[in-house]
Amino acid sequence: MSAAATAMPHAALEKDSAFESLLKPVYKGKKLTDEINTAEDKWNLLPAFLKVKGLVKQHLDSFNYFVDVDLKKIIKANELILSDVDPEFYLKYVDIRVGHKSSSSTKDYIVPPHECRLRDMTYSAPVYVDIEYTRGRNIIMHRDVEIGKMPIMLRSNKCILNGASESQMAKVNECPLDPGGYFIVNGTEKVILIQEQLSKNRIIVEADEKKGIVQASVTSSTHERKSKTYVITKNEKIYLKHNSIAEEVPIVLVLKACGIVSDLEIMQLVCGNDSSYQDIFAINLEEVAKMKIYTQQQALEYIGSKVKTVRRQKLTTLQEGIEAIATTVIAHLTVEALDFREKALYIAVMTRRVVMALHNPKMIDDRDYVGNKRLELAGQLMSLLFEDLFKKFNNDFKANIDKVLKKPNRAMEYDALLSINVHSNNITTGLNRAISTGNWSLKRFKMERAGVTHVLSRLSYISALGMMTRISSQFEKSRKVSGPRALQPSQFGMLCTSDTPEGEACGLVKNLALMTHITTDDEEEPIKNLCYLLGVEDITVVDSDTLHLNYCVYLNGTIVGIIRFPTKFVSRFRSLRRGGRLSDFVSIYTNSHQKAVHIATDGGRVCRPLIIVSDGNSRVQAEHLAKLLDGKLQFDDFLRLGLVEYLDVNEENDSFIALYEKDIEPRITHLEIEPFTVLGAVAGLIPYPHHNQSPRNTYQCAMGKQAIGAIAYNQFKRIDTLLYLMIYPQQPMVKTKTIELIDYDKIPAGQNATVAVMSYSGYDIEDALVLNKASIDRGFGRCETRRKLTTVLKRYPNHTQDMVGGMRVDENGEPIWQHKALGPDGLGEVGMKVESGQIYVNKSVPTNASDSVLNQTQAQYRETPVVYRAPEPSHIDQVMMSVSENDQALIKVLLRQNRRPELGDKFSSRHGQKGVCGIIINQEDLPFNDQGVVPDIIMNPHGFPSRMTVGKMKELVSGKAGVLNGSLEYGTCFGGSKLEDMTGILVQNGFNYSGKDMLYSGITGECLQAYIFFGPIYYQKLKHMVLDKMHARARGPRAVLTRQPTEGRSRDGGLRLGEMERDCVIAYGASQLLLERLMISSDAFEVDVCNHCGLMGYSGWCTTCKSAEHIIKMTIPYAAKLLFQELLSMNIAPRLKLEDVFEQ
Amino acid sequence: MSNIVGIEYNRVTNTTSTDFPGFQKDQDAKWDVENFKNTFDVKINSLDEREANFDLMHIDTSVTNAFRRIMISEVPSVAPEYVYFFNNTSVIQDEVLAHRIGLTPLKVDPDMLSWVDNSLPEAEKFTDENTIVLTLNVKCTRNPDAPKNCTDSKILYRNAHIYARDLKFEPQGKQLSTFAKNPVVPADPDILLAKLRPGQEISLRAHCILGIGSDHAKFSPVSTASYRLMPYINITQPVSGESAEKFAKCFSPGVIGIDDAGKAFVKDARNDTVSREVLRHEEFEGKVKLGRVRDHFIFNVESTGAMTPEEIFFKSVRILKNKAEYLKNCPISQ
């Protein structure tokens, strides 16, 4: 094994905070007194950012927002429960809290997360509400009523791990490097993936070029409902379309219904005084005139007659029309006192956008533009679910109350509190079920979404981390569309450019970049007021004529006013934000094509921090960075001081961003913090990725998640279904800054192998690797698998229960072979070896679990032992006995297997270059250099030309220089150790500058005629191992129905000789072989066929003809016999007609 | 043909020796013992407990390589092979600890043991003639004398770190007398085997037997045994003045000297690492020829500690001799 230090997972525990080293006065050999170079040291903002934000901060922020803010909003929106029976009665929710009671500020005790994992419990905290209700004539306040339990996101502010120090984390068996952001439901870790959606409540203009249709659509989303409104062209006329209106309604008619009756005003609102727009739009006015609809009342009645509704009480068509305009069309705008003007303006704006797109096709919007997307996080999804469950809870509650109140002459005053606990389970189970199955079904929106949650992959630390930053798209995977899958320029810095799966989900599943932040909802009202203060004229008082002469101001897609001096307004708005007067995450940008200023405060926008540049200078100066390194300033201080700000995609598009400080010129507004943050956490592992062909980086992103390594500091405390661990993981010789930031150097997954790039033995074709046997002997690539088996000791209604019996002994008092691994308690003993066929939990179940025991003298038991079946023996690592939430005894046995690399095991470097072990060669046969160094791995040079992974070569050279220099080198994207420096170190140490050494053949002892590229490369062992896949069978189990061999390795199944293989045998001319192997010696079945009726009988008797006269015995395949019987069962009678082949 | 391996910019030439019978028509090139005796030369450069460096000159590559190969894979040595666990409550798994103990080099003279007969049943396999028993019985406890707010686990606890020196030799039968003078100890006592925390303990017994490196690397008596060829530098055109300084820098320090006239000369080619740096510079093109002497091997043998390096080398010679003898007496060869 190579020289690099072995990173023992527990070694780092001694140090306290991971970030402390980053913020210490001496960092990476740099002292505070050293001159600070802003151009290079501004990257220190990144660790500072991650210290505040962390990699999964989006999830935590979103969940925190949900429990702290959104829950209260939901309670507010559904606060009253009234009774249909007793008008006096009311119940009002006053407040809601998660995890602690109102009286004490300390949190309730909740079972720690690791115990939940082990005991198959849900990590949750109680939800308390304060209520106010009437009992008789009195109003009663009741505090801290528990309405259910809410699963808690790990490391959120309701979690016991929130703000815990490393030693506190260690006390509850938790890994301090675990990112959190997931839930534990019934013992499994579940992640709610980030969902990508088209933004809500925004107008999107699309065009279908084939059909010549232009449409503007808006998805209105409120707490109550979701609906979509379209303004669509049809025969060059413009209509409004909505699901609850039977047919398209002419747009002018809709505007008239909204109270804009004058054609002139309609024209002004839609077209302004642009004559080309007027020409396009004029035809619409004619149509309505032809329909002879002139007044608002006529228009409303027209719409009312088209509405599709299911109502209990019939409304007049006029009322229907008013209802439709007020509530269903563009539902997110609320109408007060039947003032439709705001809505009319909104529809006019939509129409204008359509007209603009008709006039100039470039004005259509791009759906795939990241600025038009919103990311839905755990908090939002939980909030939707909770509100649904809460409504159901309230409905049930109300029904219950009504039931009691209906009873006349109650003996005592009714206390509504008595009915509350009856249904309290609904919320708990509803939340649990949704998270554990991933089925989000919301009654309100008639939404049914599957696959929202996933089990957190704990294959490696990276796979868990990668899952937390993953974004899944709502697009269908099967559709062959390129648009949504393509790399969008607007993804820059927000979404990782490399990390996406290959195959059907390519481009649809994305990952966040390193510095991305996702916003949560902010209050709209204060921003609106601020706009008015900054000179925006309220839209309700704006004259229709002047509307389009000025810039319109939109707040979250809704027009709020006009502004005469947009540039000034925007810059003043920005300076207020930079001064901390409003939320950092409010974005503002000008769209000069639409003559609009857009302000966004909604949640789910992706944004990232950038350094502000003013007057051609970066606002972050050396002094600030010095203070940052000194710990006097935090990242948030940089925000507060107005040195750094968050830009979302739309605002980023409105800025000039310099990549490096040297690029700053007068028009530049912002400066990147670090260019390598275009990549995400997973792609950040790759050294020198900017020298690789881009698909290779994508391949590595997929493979890095399969690498075996350390998983967490608490890996030996975990009992997972399947866990792969590497025995001696090492941190890579060539690191990246990302590796340090995400602590991959503390929880690595791979080893530094000395690689010789040369051809050897012919067993290295097609990317196969040659491994050094001595290296394997010394621990290279060793790994361990840990497999869990859970048994539950059930209790039955008749008071019998499963039990674990002791071991059985032979005549000498020794345990029988099957029970060798058992202890006297009938459970496997820790440390024992179990071989295939041996038992490790000797469980028995009662033979009679239904009848009452009273009838039985003694309970009878049947042995149902847990038998170990695998090609290789395992050792028992842990046996856990506990009690699950429903009081049943739970036994978990962890089996461990130690594996050394063997032929066919899969390895990969960090450059998407995977290969299997083709041959294992003795040390003495391998080539060696002057120093006697022998490679651990020999890689075939043919892997390089077509793959173009130059980064791998640079890794080798940098790694070799690092070994000689005693340093860890960097391969950070767009940076890293320079090749010239590295080759310089090689030459200094007496090596060739190119990294190629003269080797001697181990077999002949002579010099090799070529120089060999020789040095360390970080190799990952991937989870695909031969031992888990090898399979062969001569005979074995068969399926009962078809009598054919079972399928699959797990069932010891047969290997299919398929149609194509069959064709080969026939073509070869060996069809008799097929007959013999497939029929005579395997599937033959003797049947009695009645030659009279052609059906099958049995025992020489035809049941159809009731005779034995014409029965003939013959042999057919069992499959054919089954087919005949199945045909018979569906009323098709296959009749066999028998003839002699050779006439007698 | 010259016996210099040519080191060129991007290839190595003349790597194979040609002095074998039948290569050239007119030359006999038959191997002659007397001739070999006269020409063969050994020069010892350094020799100590763990490392030996010596030159073998005028000997064929195949023979030298055979020595190297045999030293790595066929010279027997003693290593722990069977580890029996009685108790292990530490975090390190039985298999991993057993692997680590197996790799610990032991100071045992392999000649003191005989080979284990694998055909015998388990109970009779191990005797005092072929097995050495090591035991490890450690328990970690708190150190009551540890100063407060101390964080060093070595001070806080007793037996927190288990080293190779904690493996204790248990002489069996007549080993009490045969191993009385030199009891079995690990060659490097400071190898960390495991880490413990209070309450954890390890109790095990290891059977160490004879084995060879090709079976498992732990039986290899050498960390490495390898050779390099003697560097050869031929300055074909004089290099002098400033460029001589630069010329000297292209080689390892002390390889190139500069004489009074400012001319570069080869002072000591042995120390050169043959980095080929000089071939990169255009100004030295054609002025120097690099090479290595094909039959001059600078051997380096690094022992793991059980035997002295010279002993290992002699054993390899003996093994090669036995092999040759076996071949000679083999019925096929007659």
Contacts between the chains, C-beta under 8 A, distances in Angstrom:
chain1	res1	chain2	res2	distance
A	10	B	91	7.8
A	10	B	195	7.6
A	14	B	151	6.5
A	14	B	153	7.8
A	716	B	91	5.7
A	727	B	96	5.6
A	727	B	99	7.9
A	773	B	217	7.3
A	774	B	213	7.6
A	774	B	217	3.9
A	774	B	220	7.2
A	777	B	103	8.0
A	777	B	216	5.1
A	777	B	217	3.6
A	777	B	218	6.5
A	778	B	103	6.4
A	778	B	217	5.6
A	779	B	99	6.7
A	779	B	103	7.7
A	782	B	96	8.0
A	782	B	99	7.6
A	784	B	93	7.0
A	784	B	95	7.9
A	784	B	96	7.8
A	831	B	85	6.4
A	831	B	88	6.7
A	831	B	94	6.1
A	875	B	93	7.7
A	875	B	94	6.7
A	875	B	95	7.1
A	877	B	93	7.2
A	896	B	93	6.4
A	898	B	93	7.1
A	898	B	95	3.9
A	898	B	96	7.0
A	922	B	73	6.2
A	922	B	214	5.7
A	923	B	72	5.7
A	923	B	73	7.0
A	923	B	213	7.4
A	923	B	217	6.7
A	923	B	220	7.6
A	924	B	68	7.2
A	924	B	69	4.1
A	924	B	72	4.5
A	924	B	73	4.7
A	924	B	213	7.8
A	924	B	214	7.4
A	925	B	69	7.9
A	928	B	224	8.0
A	928	B	226	5.1
A	930	B	228	4.2
A	930	B	273	6.6
A	930	B	274	7.3
A	931	B	226	7.5
A	932	B	224	4.0
A	932	B	225	7.1
A	932	B	226	3.1
A	932	B	300	6.2
A	932	B	302	7.8
A	933	B	224	7.8
A	934	B	224	7.7
A	986	B	275	8.0
A	987	B	275	6.3
A	987	B	277	5.5
A	990	B	252	5.1
A	990	B	273	3.3
A	990	B	275	5.1
A	991	B	273	7.1
A	991	B	275	5.6
A	992	B	275	5.1
A	992	B	276	5.1
A	992	B	277	7.2
A	993	B	275	7.6
A	993	B	277	6.5
A	993	B	280	6.5
A	998	B	7	7.2
A	998	B	12	6.3
A	998	B	274	6.4
A	1000	B	226	7.8
A	1000	B	227	7.8
A	1000	B	228	7.8
A	1002	B	65	7.9
A	1002	B	69	7.4
A	1003	B	65	8.0
A	1004	B	61	6.9
A	1004	B	62	7.1
A	1004	B	65	6.7
A	1005	B	61	4.4
A	1005	B	62	6.3
A	1005	B	64	6.1
A	1005	B	65	2.5
A	1005	B	66	7.9
A	1005	B	68	7.0
A	1006	B	15	4.8
A	1006	B	16	5.8
A	1006	B	61	5.4
A	1007	B	5	5.5
A	1007	B	12	5.1
A	1007	B	15	4.4
A	1007	B	229	7.0
A	1007	B	292	7.2
A	1008	B	12	6.7
A	1008	B	15	7.4
A	1009	B	11	6.0
A	1009	B	12	5.0
A	1009	B	13	7.3
A	1009	B	15	5.7
A	1010	B	10	7.9
A	1010	B	11	6.2
A	1010	B	12	7.0
A	1011	B	10	6.9
A	1011	B	11	7.6
A	1011	B	12	7.2
